[in-house]
Amino acid sequence: MNFRTRALLALLCGLATIHWIISYCSDGGLFSVVTDYEEPGEVTQRELELAVFEPTLRDPATRLLEENSTFAVNSTDDSVFHMQPSTLTQCPVHPPNLVGPIRVFMEEAKMEDLEKAFPTLEVGGHSTPTNCLSRHRVAVIVPFRDRLPHLRILLHNLIGLLQKQQIDFAVFTVEPIHNNTFNRAKLMNIGYKEALKLYPWNCFIFHDVDLIPEDDRNLYSCPQQPRHMSVAIDKFKYILPYRSIFGGISAMTKEHMEKMNGFSNDYWGWGGEDDDMSSRVVYAGYKISRYPKAIARYKMIKHSEEKKSNPVNPCRHKLMGKTRRRYKKDGLANLRYKTIRVDRNPLYTHIEVDMYEKESRAELAKAGFPGC
């Protein structure tokens, strides 16, 4: 192989690398995320015994917000769930009965048995601390389809955890009608909107149904910066796949969601929507925060691929490449759907919706994304 041929091959390799970066990094820019939390290393046995977790923060303002996360509780006629009396003493900043690593129940309990195990929940799955005023009003939004066994496992593990953390919470499952392709991000936007119709939530946890927390110090609350919660998952050998990842479980305030215009509505099928949201975090001027991997640990429930109802989205890279240009128009601002039913079950609220897939895809085609 002569010099000219080798030079040509090197040039082609270089062009291929640039094309890959443009395809995988929003708008062709090199993606950069600075996390709020410094990794403190492995938790000591003494810390586990004392159940103490004090994250080391680069930003003192974040610590200040966490320590003063007091939210005014005002009664409203629009609230479907009962609110706590404001005369209660506020719950402590650090919940007192946390133990660290906890047992994970992977058995599929019957729903009626779970209802007996958690008899104090208000219809619709609403729970508040009994002896103090919660610092966090949290709606857990679960995009959902045909995963009732997984939902039972999640509820079995999550309800007790959130009660121990002294959270004012309810779980919302959001499911598309049968002929809609699964659109995880749009379902989360819908869950956000529908949950706010029922109660003045100030924190939203967007939660995959198949991820189960392993440590009760992984607080289900919202700090100053959007938080990526599912840092260490057993499927990935408890290693973060890449720095900018924002999928699985995330925590955001109402202010975060409004400033980022929520999630994209245009990712039909599997893939891309979480990286799109990661870009929105940065474009809106935020940073991704994370707990240490020793705390933010999850087990993933094994399941088969859903190739028919949730096929791989062939347009995901093309859409991701235009996030900066599109995110202020694509999201909460142009969210269209029809609520089919809202069922307030004993342990959770289930919302079924028509996402207007045909109309949404037609608009995407007009915007230069045919076949998406």
PENOR-V154890 format. One line per field, one symbol per residue. ss: DSSP state (A for helix, B for strand, O for the rest). psi: psi as a letter, one per 40 degrees, with the letter a starting at -180 (. if undefined). Layout:
ss: ???
psi: ???
This chain:
ss: OOAAAAAAAAAAAAAAAAAAAAAAOAAAOOOOOOOOBOOOOOOOAAAAAAOOOOOOBOOAAAAAAAAOOOOOOOOOOOOOOOOOOOOOOBOOOOOOOOOOBOOOOOOOOOAAAAAAAOOOOBOOOBBOOOOOBOOOBBBBBBBBOOOAAAAAAAAAAAAAAAAAOOOBBBBBBBBBOOOOOOOAAAAAAAAAAAAAOOOOOOBBBBBOOOBBBOBOOOOOOOOOOOBBOOOBBAAAOOOOOOOOOOOOBBBBBAAAAAAAOOOOOOOOOBOOAAAAAAAAAAAOOOOOBOOOOOOOBBBBOOOOOOOOOOOBOOOAAAAAOOAAAAOOOOOAAAOOOBBBBBBBOOOOBBBBBBOOAAAAAAAAAAOOOOOO
psi: hidddddddddddddddddddddehhfeihhhhhidhiheaihidddddefhhgihhdhdddddddefghhhhhiieehdihiiheeihiiidhhefiebhihhheigiidddddddgeehiheehiiideihiehhhhhhhhihffdddddddddddddddddefihiihhhhhiidehihgddddddddddddeeeigiehhhhhieehhieheeghgihadihhhdgdhhddfffhhdideheichihiiddddddefaiieeghahiddddddddddddeeiihiiiidedgiiihhhiiigddegihheedddddeedddededhbddfhhihhdihhgideihhhhihefddddddddddeegie.
